[in-house]
Amino acid sequence: MELDKDELERYDRQILIPNFGREAQEKLKSSSVAVVGLGGLGSISSLYLVAAGVGKLVLIDKDRYQLSDLNRQILCSEKDLGRRKVEVAKEKLTSLNSKVEVECLDIEVTRENLEKIGKVDVIVDGTDNWETRFLLNEYCVANEIPFIHAGVSEFHGHLVTVMPRVGPCLKCIFPRSVETPEKIAVIGATPCLFASLQVMEAIKLLTGIGKPLSDKMLFLDGKDMEVELIRIRRNPKCEVCGRYPPKSA
């Protein structure tokens, strides 16, 4: 999908990147990404995906903004309190980049409505509970859609990209059930950092540039500024991805 004159100027700083150029930017324009959850992670990732020039963004969230969201969910301002997150997000994102198609699904993701996400190129995890994350993991593995997962709390977080049938899925890494606290304590900079890393992973996947974080998991403790990468492997007996034949990277 070719870029017009305005897009060439808008994305000039990206096009200047060595081995990126117009070709990679055109790939972004032709791509579609779903962001599930518009909280601290999803509000940032959706903003930078739109700024980067992804062609279509599918936003999924059923909640309305509350005052306690404002320390980290930067698509919302005080005048937006009480409004639906998808509604506010679409307004803010299309005002930033009117050339990006923004589709909104005002739903809570369940096993019964997963198919509403559709066939996108990448799914970005902006959720805050493990039940939904595992559902998305199943959907992505079954439909061979890369799934960029991040989780945050306080000053720390983790990141991994699930490449279905190539590397480990989320259930390979977390085979047992994981409890989600009723409220997650977090400083706003933590989801901002990890959402930005999620967007970097998405751009790499959509353009074919670089190597996704699919055989390692990144952990960062912001209090002590310690970063750790742990190698992860696909479990051939995994209850989710083990039923599918493996593919080469």
SULPE-V861415 format. One record per residue. N is the residue number from 0. OMEGA is omega as a letter, one per 20 degrees, with the letter a starting at -180 (* if undefined). Layout:
# SULPE-V861415
{{N | OMEGA} {N | OMEGA}}
This chain:
# SULPE-V861415
{{0 | a} {1 | r} {2 | r} {3 | a} {4 | a} {5 | a} {6 | r} {7 | r} {8 | a} {9 | a} {10 | a} {11 | a} {12 | r} {13 | a} {14 | r} {15 | a} {16 | r} {17 | a} {18 | r} {19 | r} {20 | a} {21 | a} {22 | r} {23 | r} {24 | r} {25 | r} {26 | r} {27 | a} {28 | a} {29 | a} {30 | r} {31 | a} {32 | r} {33 | r} {34 | a} {35 | a} {36 | a} {37 | r} {38 | a} {39 | r} {40 | a} {41 | r} {42 | r} {43 | a} {44 | r} {45 | r} {46 | a} {47 | r} {48 | r} {49 | r} {50 | a} {51 | r} {52 | r} {53 | a} {54 | a} {55 | r} {56 | r} {57 | a} {58 | a} {59 | r} {60 | a} {61 | a} {62 | r} {63 | a} {64 | r} {65 | a} {66 | a} {67 | r} {68 | a} {69 | r} {70 | a} {71 | a} {72 | a} {73 | r} {74 | a} {75 | r} {76 | a} {77 | a} {78 | a} {79 | a} {80 | a} {81 | a} {82 | r} {83 | a} {84 | a} {85 | a} {86 | r} {87 | a} {88 | a} {89 | r} {90 | a} {91 | a} {92 | r} {93 | r} {94 | r} {95 | a} {96 | a} {97 | a} {98 | r} {99 | r} {100 | a} {101 | r} {102 | a} {103 | r} {104 | a} {105 | a} {106 | r} {107 | a} {108 | r} {109 | r} {110 | a} {111 | a} {112 | a} {113 | a} {114 | r} {115 | r} {116 | r} {117 | a} {118 | r} {119 | a} {120 | a} {121 | r} {122 | r} {123 | a} {124 | r} {125 | a} {126 | a} {127 | r} {128 | a} {129 | r} {130 | r} {131 | r} {132 | r} {133 | r} {134 | r} {135 | r} {136 | r} {137 | a} {138 | a} {139 | r} {140 | a} {141 | a} {142 | r} {143 | r} {144 | r} {145 | a} {146 | a} {147 | a} {148 | r} {149 | r} {150 | a} {151 | r} {152 | r} {153 | r} {154 | a} {155 | r} {156 | r} {157 | a} {158 | r} {159 | r} {160 | r} {161 | r} {162 | a} {163 | r} {164 | r} {165 | r} {166 | a} {167 | r} {168 | a} {169 | a} {170 | r} {171 | a} {172 | a} {173 | a} {174 | a} {175 | r} {176 | a} {177 | a} {178 | r} {179 | r} {180 | a} {181 | r} {182 | a} {183 | r} {184 | a} {185 | r} {186 | a} {187 | a} {188 | a} {189 | r} {190 | r} {191 | r} {192 | a} {193 | r} {194 | r} {195 | r} {196 | r} {197 | r} {198 | r} {199 | r} {200 | a} {201 | a} {202 | r} {203 | a} {204 | a} {205 | a} {206 | a} {207 | a} {208 | r} {209 | a} {210 | r} {211 | r} {212 | a} {213 | r} {214 | r} {215 | r} {216 | a} {217 | r} {218 | r} {219 | r} {220 | a} {221 | a} {222 | a} {223 | a} {224 | r} {225 | a} {226 | r} {227 | r} {228 | a} {229 | r} {230 | a} {231 | a} {232 | r} {233 | r} {234 | a} {235 | r} {236 | a} {237 | a} {238 | a} {239 | a} {240 | a} {241 | a} {242 | a} {243 | r} {244 | a} {245 | r} {246 | r} {247 | a} {248 | *}}
